Amino acid sequence: MSTPNKKTFRVSALMGTVATLCFLTGHPAWAAPDMGAHHGQSMGHSGHGMGHGNQMQGYGPHNAADHFLKMGSHLKLSAEQNKQLTTLRDSYIEKNALAEEQLNAAQSDIGKTLFGDEVDLTAANALLDKIGKLESQLWRAFAQQLHDIKALLTPEQKKALNAMRKSHHGATSDTTDAMPMHHGDHAANAEK
């Protein structure tokens, strides 16, 4: 039995890391920006990470307050709740816009770094470290925002949210999407 050389081992280790990264983010880092994007971005805020079969499939760290504002009438949000959600939304944008931009750029760069004629391991590892740190930062911001949002909701609103979530996960992807956050809470959508 032959022993693999160091170069083969490094390439295998790097490809394993890339495969893990792709699995965790739900789509390849080199995907086109409009593929799987969330409000015009790829991965990150945007992200829709967490691979297939996960309860959070398709939802990576993002500005959850924006969704809750769109679900306002369905959740029967008060004027004060809308005001607080608007503040949370704007604060998330202000605090995380740079990290989202940097993450999108790093994800674009990693594809170029890995799939060129040669793989620069130093550059690839630096980009993978940067992606990991930025994703961690955005996941923490998302978790904090979701914590703050759920603290604003009444028990009845939480029950309505859970019912919409259950209905959505059983719905098909066409017109039976039960999550109003995907349609907006606009009068035109409410009359349909």
C-alpha beads as a LAMMPS data file, in Angstrom:
LAMMPS data file: protein, C-alpha beads

192 atoms
191 bonds

1 atom types
1 bond types

-500.0 500.0 xlo xhi
-500.0 500.0 ylo yhi
-500.0 500.0 zlo zhi

Masses

1 110.0

Atoms # bond

1 1 1 0.000 0.000 0.000
2 1 1 1.496 3.354 -0.958
3 1 1 1.545 6.417 1.287
4 1 1 0.058 9.584 -0.218
5 1 1 2.526 12.397 -0.609
6 1 1 2.190 15.701 1.277
7 1 1 0.788 17.605 -1.688
8 1 1 -1.986 15.053 -2.203
9 1 1 -2.790 15.182 1.504
10 1 1 -2.955 19.006 1.512
11 1 1 -5.180 19.122 -1.557
12 1 1 -7.463 16.475 -0.045
13 1 1 -7.623 18.374 3.248
14 1 1 -8.382 21.641 1.458
15 1 1 -11.100 20.067 -0.664
16 1 1 -12.619 18.521 2.467
17 1 1 -12.665 21.964 4.064
18 1 1 -14.297 23.471 0.984
19 1 1 -16.883 20.670 0.847
20 1 1 -17.699 21.260 4.513
21 1 1 -17.976 25.007 3.923
22 1 1 -20.289 24.448 0.964
23 1 1 -22.441 22.028 2.968
24 1 1 -22.730 24.434 5.893
25 1 1 -23.599 27.415 3.744
26 1 1 -26.118 25.506 1.657
27 1 1 -24.665 26.412 -1.701
28 1 1 -21.237 26.790 -3.262
29 1 1 -19.199 29.838 -2.367
30 1 1 -18.629 30.531 -6.039
31 1 1 -22.345 30.666 -6.909
32 1 1 -23.671 33.530 -8.949
33 1 1 -24.831 36.417 -6.725
34 1 1 -28.474 35.954 -7.706
35 1 1 -28.505 32.226 -6.966
36 1 1 -30.179 31.462 -3.658
37 1 1 -29.956 35.094 -2.769
38 1 1 -32.004 36.764 -0.110
39 1 1 -33.004 40.279 -0.995
40 1 1 -30.348 40.520 -3.690
41 1 1 -27.351 39.151 -1.837
42 1 1 -25.635 35.806 -1.772
43 1 1 -24.874 33.958 1.437
44 1 1 -24.101 35.985 4.548
45 1 1 -27.085 38.254 5.403
46 1 1 -28.418 36.898 2.681
47 1 1 -26.947 33.637 3.426
48 1 1 -29.609 31.058 3.586
49 1 1 -27.089 28.673 4.949
50 1 1 -27.636 25.436 6.825
51 1 1 -27.703 22.549 4.392
52 1 1 -30.591 20.403 3.285
53 1 1 -32.743 18.642 5.824
54 1 1 -32.106 21.177 8.549
55 1 1 -35.054 22.942 10.160
56 1 1 -33.441 26.234 9.214
57 1 1 -32.935 25.179 5.615
58 1 1 -32.649 28.209 3.411
59 1 1 -32.308 30.713 6.236
60 1 1 -28.874 31.945 7.105
61 1 1 -28.137 34.989 9.206
62 1 1 -30.137 37.935 7.950
63 1 1 -32.191 40.905 9.089
64 1 1 -35.157 39.078 10.640
65 1 1 -36.848 42.328 11.707
66 1 1 -37.515 43.043 8.038
67 1 1 -39.526 39.806 7.789
68 1 1 -41.478 40.510 10.953
69 1 1 -42.394 43.975 9.681
70 1 1 -43.765 42.350 6.515
71 1 1 -45.838 39.984 8.676
72 1 1 -47.298 42.879 10.665
73 1 1 -50.988 42.432 9.918
74 1 1 -50.804 38.633 10.092
75 1 1 -49.275 38.819 13.552
76 1 1 -51.474 41.789 14.520
77 1 1 -48.480 43.862 15.544
78 1 1 -49.201 47.029 17.499
79 1 1 -47.920 50.438 16.429
80 1 1 -45.340 50.242 19.233
81 1 1 -44.158 46.801 18.084
82 1 1 -43.817 48.106 14.516
83 1 1 -41.767 51.031 15.818
84 1 1 -39.486 48.715 17.833
85 1 1 -39.073 46.340 14.880
86 1 1 -38.173 49.254 12.618
87 1 1 -35.506 50.292 15.123
88 1 1 -34.160 46.715 15.278
89 1 1 -34.125 46.489 11.468
90 1 1 -32.287 49.767 11.025
91 1 1 -29.810 48.939 13.797
92 1 1 -29.027 45.557 12.196
93 1 1 -28.347 47.240 8.854
94 1 1 -26.127 49.868 10.457
95 1 1 -24.116 47.354 12.492
96 1 1 -23.775 44.584 9.905
97 1 1 -23.640 46.150 6.444
98 1 1 -19.834 46.150 6.321
99 1 1 -19.568 42.531 7.532
100 1 1 -22.094 41.444 4.892
101 1 1 -20.167 43.223 2.143
102 1 1 -16.881 41.714 3.325
103 1 1 -18.427 38.240 3.527
104 1 1 -19.833 38.472 0.006
105 1 1 -16.452 39.633 -1.309
106 1 1 -14.566 36.865 0.528
107 1 1 -16.987 34.240 -0.780
108 1 1 -16.474 35.505 -4.303
109 1 1 -12.703 35.483 -3.821
110 1 1 -12.585 31.948 -2.396
111 1 1 -14.119 30.566 -5.574
112 1 1 -11.532 32.321 -7.697
113 1 1 -8.750 31.175 -5.369
114 1 1 -9.761 27.518 -5.312
115 1 1 -10.756 26.974 -8.895
116 1 1 -8.029 28.776 -10.796
117 1 1 -5.187 26.908 -12.471
118 1 1 -3.248 26.793 -9.186
119 1 1 -4.477 26.817 -5.585
120 1 1 -2.707 29.254 -3.295
121 1 1 -3.191 27.494 0.050
122 1 1 -2.068 30.501 2.064
123 1 1 -4.619 32.749 0.379
124 1 1 -7.334 30.071 0.517
125 1 1 -6.812 29.431 4.227
126 1 1 -6.823 33.158 4.989
127 1 1 -10.099 33.575 3.090
128 1 1 -11.669 30.547 4.796
129 1 1 -10.695 31.971 8.189
130 1 1 -12.175 35.339 7.236
131 1 1 -15.407 33.731 6.013
132 1 1 -15.709 31.757 9.240
133 1 1 -15.230 34.836 11.415
134 1 1 -17.678 36.947 9.414
135 1 1 -20.327 34.220 9.351
136 1 1 -19.947 33.746 13.100
137 1 1 -20.351 37.488 13.644
138 1 1 -23.487 37.588 11.482
139 1 1 -25.012 34.474 13.080
140 1 1 -24.538 36.045 16.510
141 1 1 -26.146 39.300 15.345
142 1 1 -29.047 37.344 13.832
143 1 1 -29.539 35.306 17.027
144 1 1 -29.492 38.447 19.179
145 1 1 -31.969 40.203 16.911
146 1 1 -34.299 37.199 16.857
147 1 1 -34.088 37.018 20.662
148 1 1 -35.029 40.707 20.887
149 1 1 -37.867 40.311 18.383
150 1 1 -39.408 37.330 20.129
151 1 1 -39.280 39.232 23.432
152 1 1 -41.601 41.809 21.810
153 1 1 -44.228 39.257 20.783
154 1 1 -47.257 38.286 22.832
155 1 1 -48.047 34.597 23.431
156 1 1 -50.828 34.870 20.813
157 1 1 -48.420 36.328 18.250
158 1 1 -45.905 33.561 18.937
159 1 1 -48.660 30.991 18.443
160 1 1 -49.636 32.628 15.118
161 1 1 -45.974 32.692 14.048
162 1 1 -45.556 28.994 14.843
163 1 1 -48.731 28.167 12.890
164 1 1 -47.439 30.103 9.859
165 1 1 -44.069 28.356 10.124
166 1 1 -45.674 24.898 10.278
167 1 1 -47.948 25.728 7.362
168 1 1 -45.010 27.081 5.357
169 1 1 -42.862 23.990 5.836
170 1 1 -45.713 21.832 4.558
171 1 1 -46.497 24.160 1.658
172 1 1 -45.289 23.777 -1.897
173 1 1 -43.029 26.407 -3.363
174 1 1 -45.602 27.902 -5.723
175 1 1 -48.613 29.986 -4.660
176 1 1 -49.354 28.105 -1.443
177 1 1 -46.476 29.731 0.430
178 1 1 -48.065 30.557 3.781
179 1 1 -45.303 32.795 5.090
180 1 1 -46.464 36.367 4.463
181 1 1 -42.902 37.597 4.881
182 1 1 -42.265 36.217 1.404
183 1 1 -45.051 38.309 -0.074
184 1 1 -44.921 41.447 2.017
185 1 1 -47.744 42.823 4.093
186 1 1 -48.931 45.202 1.432
187 1 1 -52.580 45.853 0.659
188 1 1 -52.139 44.467 -2.860
189 1 1 -50.951 41.155 -1.443
190 1 1 -53.604 41.052 1.276
191 1 1 -56.416 41.227 -1.296
192 1 1 -55.115 38.304 -3.357

Bonds

1 1 1 2
2 1 2 3
3 1 3 4
4 1 4 5
5 1 5 6
6 1 6 7
7 1 7 8
8 1 8 9
9 1 9 10
10 1 10 11
11 1 11 12
12 1 12 13
13 1 13 14
14 1 14 15
15 1 15 16
16 1 16 17
17 1 17 18
18 1 18 19
19 1 19 20
20 1 20 21
21 1 21 22
22 1 22 23
23 1 23 24
24 1 24 25
25 1 25 26
26 1 26 27
27 1 27 28
28 1 28 29
29 1 29 30
30 1 30 31
31 1 31 32
32 1 32 33
33 1 33 34
34 1 34 35
35 1 35 36
36 1 36 37
37 1 37 38
38 1 38 39
39 1 39 40
40 1 40 41
41 1 41 42
42 1 42 43
43 1 43 44
44 1 44 45
45 1 45 46
46 1 46 47
47 1 47 48
48 1 48 49
49 1 49 50
50 1 50 51
51 1 51 52
52 1 52 53
53 1 53 54
54 1 54 55
55 1 55 56
56 1 56 57
57 1 57 58
58 1 58 59
59 1 59 60
60 1 60 61
61 1 61 62
62 1 62 63
63 1 63 64
64 1 64 65
65 1 65 66
66 1 66 67
67 1 67 68
68 1 68 69
69 1 69 70
70 1 70 71
71 1 71 72
72 1 72 73
73 1 73 74
74 1 74 75
75 1 75 76
76 1 76 77
77 1 77 78
78 1 78 79
79 1 79 80
80 1 80 81
81 1 81 82
82 1 82 83
83 1 83 84
84 1 84 85
85 1 85 86
86 1 86 87
87 1 87 88
88 1 88 89
89 1 89 90
90 1 90 91
91 1 91 92
92 1 92 93
93 1 93 94
94 1 94 95
95 1 95 96
96 1 96 97
97 1 97 98
98 1 98 99
99 1 99 100
100 1 100 101
101 1 101 102
102 1 102 103
103 1 103 104
104 1 104 105
105 1 105 106
106 1 106 107
107 1 107 108
108 1 108 109
109 1 109 110
110 1 110 111
111 1 111 112
112 1 112 113
113 1 113 114
114 1 114 115
115 1 115 116
116 1 116 117
117 1 117 118
118 1 118 119
119 1 119 120
120 1 120 121
121 1 121 122
122 1 122 123
123 1 123 124
124 1 124 125
125 1 125 126
126 1 126 127
127 1 127 128
128 1 128 129
129 1 129 130
130 1 130 131
131 1 131 132
132 1 132 133
133 1 133 134
134 1 134 135
135 1 135 136
136 1 136 137
137 1 137 138
138 1 138 139
139 1 139 140
140 1 140 141
141 1 141 142
142 1 142 143
143 1 143 144
144 1 144 145
145 1 145 146
146 1 146 147
147 1 147 148
148 1 148 149
149 1 149 150
150 1 150 151
151 1 151 152
152 1 152 153
153 1 153 154
154 1 154 155
155 1 155 156
156 1 156 157
157 1 157 158
158 1 158 159
159 1 159 160
160 1 160 161
161 1 161 162
162 1 162 163
163 1 163 164
164 1 164 165
165 1 165 166
166 1 166 167
167 1 167 168
168 1 168 169
169 1 169 170
170 1 170 171
171 1 171 172
172 1 172 173
173 1 173 174
174 1 174 175
175 1 175 176
176 1 176 177
177 1 177 178
178 1 178 179
179 1 179 180
180 1 180 181
181 1 181 182
182 1 182 183
183 1 183 184
184 1 184 185
185 1 185 186
186 1 186 187
187 1 187 188
188 1 188 189
189 1 189 190
190 1 190 191
191 1 191 192
